[in-house]
Amino acid sequence: MKRILVTGSNGLLGQKLTERVLKFHDFDLIATSKGTNRYPITTGYTYAEMDILDSGSVKEVIEEYKPDAIIHTAAMTNVDTCEENKAIAFALNVGAVQTLISVCELHNIQLIHLSTDFIFDGADGPYSEEGIPKPLSYYGETKLQAENLLKNSNVHWVILRTILVYGIVSDMSRSNIVLWAKNALEKGAPLNVVNDQWRMPTLAEDLAEICLLAVQKSAQGIYNASGKDMMSISELVAKVADYWKLDKSLINEVSGATLNQKARRPARTGFDLSKSILHLGYQPHSFQEGLELLDSQIHSA
């Protein structure tokens, strides 16, 4: 049984990885995050506090547990916050990856790294793994720098590029687009939603699954890891409204330029998933299936 260490285990993807491992018992899991464990079940795996920005702490924890693979989910992902706090964004999205690379090289550990569609400018999506990166935001720049560090390292690396991850866990530090739209519409709040940006939203369970497939299959290289349905952000929000029978008249379609956001967003991203499906056995849910799963989790909570 392979031992995996997960960074950022308190986040949405981190908690879905814990949930998945506890369900199938097919990995020895070391969950790590800054602060105390927020996952409600505390048995069946090991939790270790680890500050990804403290290189000494990172090296100490990894050397203590000697994982076969590290799934690196910790990052600063708020695009506008990255634009405003470049030093912290660099430390989290680039510096932390360099620390992990140095430890993984030393101990021959596979490193699974989460990246993003925002490394592209969105001029000609959907993209294959060979697409030419051209980030529009500092967030995209930091994620591309991290990818390049991995490519130029001697680590057994995997880069999983994903898009707009959504899902729900019992203790969430931040929302995501599906829950944001659902909660706002339930409150009767009018929403300004862009109609000129297209994405392929990713169910957190699917992303957790492909992370573990990459470990199981000792994969190497870049793989696209998104949902399979392309839609505009306004279409996405309309689908959320339709599913939960909420008032679509609250949705006000606007162009991205009118929102005056700090960071520029790519117009049309999306991914060609054929490599991940063929080589890793990736089988993402449709967006409709994702909403159904989310709904069942909300009702069973």
C-alpha positions in Angstrom: 0.0 0.0 0.0 1.5 3.3 -1.1 1.8 6.1 1.5 0.7 9.5 0.3 1.2 12.8 2.0 -1.3 15.6 1.2 -0.6 19.3 1.6 -3.5 21.6 2.3 -5.6 18.8 3.6 -8.1 21.3 5.3 -9.1 22.6 1.9 -11.9 21.3 -0.4 -9.7 19.0 -2.5 -7.7 18.0 0.6 -10.8 16.9 2.5 -12.1 15.1 -0.6 -8.8 13.1 -0.8 -9.2 12.1 2.9 -12.9 11.1 2.3 -11.9 9.0 -0.7 -9.0 7.2 1.1 -11.2 6.5 4.1 -13.9 5.0 1.8 -11.6 2.6 -0.1 -8.7 2.1 2.3 -6.3 1.8 -0.6 -3.6 4.2 0.6 -1.8 5.0 3.8 -2.7 8.7 4.2 -0.7 11.5 5.9 -2.9 14.6 5.9 -1.1 17.9 6.5 -2.2 21.5 6.8 -1.5 24.6 8.8 -3.3 24.6 12.1 -5.6 21.9 13.5 -7.3 19.2 11.5 -10.8 20.3 10.2 -11.8 17.0 8.8 -14.6 15.6 11.1 -13.3 12.0 11.2 -9.9 11.7 12.8 -9.2 8.0 12.7 -8.0 5.8 9.8 -5.2 8.1 8.7 -2.5 10.4 10.3 -2.8 14.2 10.6 0.3 16.3 11.0 0.4 20.0 11.3 2.7 21.5 8.6 3.1 25.1 7.5 3.9 24.9 3.7 5.8 28.2 4.0 8.2 26.9 6.7 10.8 24.9 4.8 12.1 23.4 8.0 8.7 22.1 9.1 8.1 20.7 5.6 11.4 18.8 5.5 10.9 17.5 9.1 7.4 16.2 8.5 8.2 14.6 5.1 11.4 13.0 6.5 9.4 11.6 9.5 6.7 10.0 7.4 8.7 9.1 4.2 5.7 9.1 1.8 5.9 7.4 -1.6 4.1 10.4 -3.1 3.0 13.9 -2.2 -0.2 15.4 -3.5 0.4 19.2 -3.3 -3.0 20.9 -3.0 -2.0 23.9 -0.9 -1.9 27.2 -2.9 -3.2 30.8 -3.0 -5.9 30.5 -5.6 -7.9 33.7 -5.3 -6.9 35.4 -8.5 -7.4 39.0 -7.3 -5.7 38.4 -3.9 -2.7 37.1 -5.8 -2.6 40.3 -7.8 -2.8 42.4 -4.6 -0.4 40.4 -2.5 2.3 39.2 -4.9 4.9 38.4 -2.3 2.6 36.0 -0.5 1.4 34.6 -3.8 4.9 33.9 -4.9 5.9 32.3 -1.5 2.8 30.0 -1.6 2.6 29.1 -5.3 6.3 29.1 -6.2 8.5 29.0 -3.1 6.6 26.2 -1.4 6.9 24.1 -4.6 10.7 24.6 -4.7 10.9 23.4 -1.1 8.9 20.2 -2.0 11.0 19.6 -5.1 14.2 19.7 -3.0 12.8 17.2 -0.5 11.3 14.9 -3.2 14.6 14.8 -5.1 16.4 13.9 -2.0 14.1 11.0 -1.0 12.8 9.9 -4.5 9.2 10.9 -3.8 6.6 11.3 -6.6 5.2 14.8 -6.6 1.6 15.4 -7.8 1.2 19.2 -8.4 -2.1 21.0 -9.0 -2.1 23.6 -11.7 -4.7 25.7 -13.5 -6.3 26.8 -16.8 -5.2 30.3 -15.8 -1.7 29.6 -17.2 -3.4 30.3 -20.6 -4.7 33.5 -22.1 -8.0 31.9 -23.2 -7.6 33.0 -26.9 -8.0 29.4 -28.3 -9.4 27.0 -25.7 -10.0 24.2 -25.1 -6.4 23.3 -24.6 -4.4 20.1 -24.9 -1.5 19.4 -22.5 0.8 20.8 -25.2 -1.0 24.2 -25.3 1.3 27.3 -25.2 1.0 29.0 -21.8 0.5 32.8 -21.8 -0.9 33.9 -18.4 -2.9 37.1 -18.0 -2.7 37.3 -14.2 0.0 37.1 -11.5 -1.8 34.0 -10.2 -1.4 32.4 -13.6 2.3 33.5 -13.7 3.0 31.9 -10.3 1.4 28.6 -11.3 3.4 28.6 -14.6 6.6 29.3 -12.7 5.9 26.3 -10.5 5.2 24.1 -13.5 8.6 25.1 -15.0 10.4 24.4 -11.7 9.0 20.8 -11.8 9.8 20.3 -15.5 13.4 21.3 -14.9 13.8 19.2 -11.8 14.9 15.6 -11.3 11.6 14.8 -9.5 9.2 12.1 -10.6 6.5 14.8 -11.2 2.9 15.0 -12.4 1.2 18.3 -13.2 -2.6 18.1 -13.0 -4.2 21.2 -14.6 -7.8 21.9 -13.4 -10.6 24.5 -13.8 -13.1 26.0 -11.3 -13.3 23.3 -8.7 -16.6 23.0 -6.9 -18.0 20.8 -4.1 -18.9 20.8 -0.4 -17.4 19.6 2.8 -18.6 20.1 6.4 -16.0 22.7 7.4 -15.2 25.0 4.5 -12.7 27.9 4.7 -14.0 29.4 1.4 -16.9 29.0 -1.0 -16.8 28.1 -4.7 -18.8 29.2 -7.7 -21.7 26.7 -7.4 -22.3 27.3 -3.7 -21.8 31.0 -4.1 -24.5 31.1 -6.8 -26.9 28.8 -4.9 -26.6 30.7 -1.6 -27.0 34.1 -3.3 -30.0 33.1 -5.3 -31.6 31.4 -2.2 -31.3 34.8 -0.4 -33.0 36.6 -3.4 -29.8 38.5 -4.1 -29.3 39.9 -7.6 -26.1 38.5 -9.2 -23.9 40.1 -11.9 -22.5 37.1 -13.8 -20.1 37.3 -16.8 -21.4 35.9 -20.1 -18.1 36.2 -22.0 -15.9 33.7 -20.1 -16.2 29.9 -20.7 -15.0 27.1 -18.4 -15.3 23.4 -17.7 -16.1 23.3 -14.0 -14.6 20.4 -12.0 -16.2 18.3 -9.3 -13.8 18.1 -6.3 -14.5 14.3 -6.1 -13.3 13.9 -9.7 -10.1 15.9 -9.0 -9.4 13.8 -5.9 -9.8 10.6 -8.0 -7.4 11.7 -10.7 -4.8 12.7 -8.1 -4.9 9.1 -6.7 -5.0 7.5 -10.2 -1.7 9.4 -10.9 -0.2 7.8 -7.8 -1.6 4.4 -8.5 -0.3 4.4 -12.1 3.1 6.0 -11.2 2.3 8.6 -13.9 4.7 11.2 -15.1 4.0 14.4 -17.0 1.2 16.8 -17.6 -2.5 15.8 -17.5 -5.7 17.8 -17.9 -8.1 17.3 -15.0 -11.3 19.2 -15.4 -15.0 18.5 -15.8 -16.2 17.5 -19.3 -18.9 20.1 -19.9 -18.0 23.5 -21.4 -20.2 26.5 -20.5 -20.1 30.2 -19.9 -20.1 31.4 -16.3 -23.7 32.8 -16.8 -24.8 29.4 -18.2 -23.2 27.7 -15.1 -25.1 29.9 -12.8 -28.4 29.4 -14.8 -27.9 25.6 -14.5 -27.5 26.0 -10.7 -30.7 28.1 -10.6 -32.6 25.5 -12.7 -31.4 22.5 -10.6 -32.5 24.0 -7.3 -35.5 25.8 -8.9 -34.3 29.3 -8.0 -35.2 32.6 -9.6 -33.2 33.1 -12.8 -34.5 36.6 -13.2 -32.0 37.6 -10.4 -29.1 36.7 -12.8 -27.8 39.8 -14.6 -25.5 38.9 -17.5 -22.5 41.3 -17.8 -19.2 41.4 -19.7 -16.1 40.7 -17.7 -14.7 44.1 -18.4 -17.6 45.8 -16.4 -16.6 44.1 -13.1 -13.3 46.1 -12.7 -11.5 43.1 -11.2 -7.9 43.4 -10.2 -6.7 40.5 -12.3 -7.5 39.8 -16.0 -9.3 36.5 -16.7 -8.9 34.3 -19.8 -11.9 34.4 -22.1 -12.2 30.7 -23.1 -10.2 28.0 -21.5 -11.5 24.4 -21.2 -9.4 21.2 -21.7 -9.1 18.3 -24.0 -9.3 15.4 -21.6 -8.5 12.5 -24.0 -5.0 11.9 -22.6 -6.2 11.7 -19.0 -9.1 9.4 -20.0 -6.9 7.1 -22.1 -3.8 6.9 -19.8 -5.2 7.4 -16.3 -8.7 6.0 -16.7 -10.1 9.4 -15.7 -14.0 9.4 -15.8 -15.3 12.9 -14.8 -19.0 13.4 -13.9 -21.1 15.6 -16.1 -22.0 19.0 -14.5 -25.6 17.8 -14.0 -24.3 14.6 -12.2 -22.1 16.9 -10.1 -25.0 19.0 -9.0 -27.0 15.8 -8.1 -24.1 14.6 -5.9 -23.7 18.0 -4.3 -27.5 18.0 -3.5 -27.4 14.6 -2.0 -24.4 15.6 0.2 -26.2 18.8 1.4 -29.3 16.7 2.4 -27.3 14.1 4.2 -25.2 16.6 6.2 
